[in-house]
Amino acid sequence: MKNLLIASALLFSASALAQTAAPVAPATPAPETPAPVTPAPASAAPVSVSPALPKQVHIVVGDFQCGSYSCNGQVLADALTNALMQSGRFAVYERAQLKQGLNEGFIGGADAGTQLQGADVLVLGTVSAFGQNAGGGNACFMGVCMGAKTERITANLRIFDVKTSRIIGTAQVEGLSTGASGSLSIAGLQLGGSHSSGMDKAIAVMLNDAVQKLTATIPAPYYR
């Protein structure tokens, strides 16, 4: 009987301990290791490319020959030089060395290219018409004459290869300027009616014509 009581007491104590024991927390899973991130390749810096320069004709302009005392060949040559430079199609060289190059190259028979360093093309001009022409519709009354006046300049251009002295092209260029002008006639003498501004306009038209025709006439191999 005593042994039964002791066994019952032990069983009761074990049951009480089981009820008062703290619950066991569930095991926390280990944190997942993040996958390594591969860095994006660095983008290369953009390479700046300079725009290609347009090809040009390397040219030098000689003096113009004029048959009129009012025509200045050197002034016309300087004006054509400026017009060619402003067009952007020509690399223009200084004309100061041209006289020696012509004397020693073309006239002396030597290679002109050794005298005109850098230039591939030489342009010479001859003025065949320069001045004022009376237009139609003139009328005079009591010595006063009114009418349209036309300023005109015409030139023939010859284009040379400076290394061979060979003519590679020719062109005729012209400029006209027409406008009303007045003059006073007394005893057969004409007074007033200056035509300088009209001539300047005609020369400007001729220079534009020269740039266009030289661009079209000079062969493509001379553009570099």
Buried (B, 14 or more C-beta within 10 A) or exposed (E): EEEEEEEEEEEEEEEEEEEEEEEEEEEEEEEEEEEEEEEEEEEEEEEEEEEEEEEBBBBBBBBBBBEEEEBBBEEBBBBBBEBBEEBEBBBBBEBEBBEEBBEBBBEEEBBBBEBBEEBBBBBBBBBBEBBBEEBEEEEEEEEEBBBBBBBBBBBBBBBBBBBEBEEBBEBEBBBBBBEEBEBEBEEEEEEEBEBEEBBBBBBBBBBBBBBBBBBEEBEEEBBE
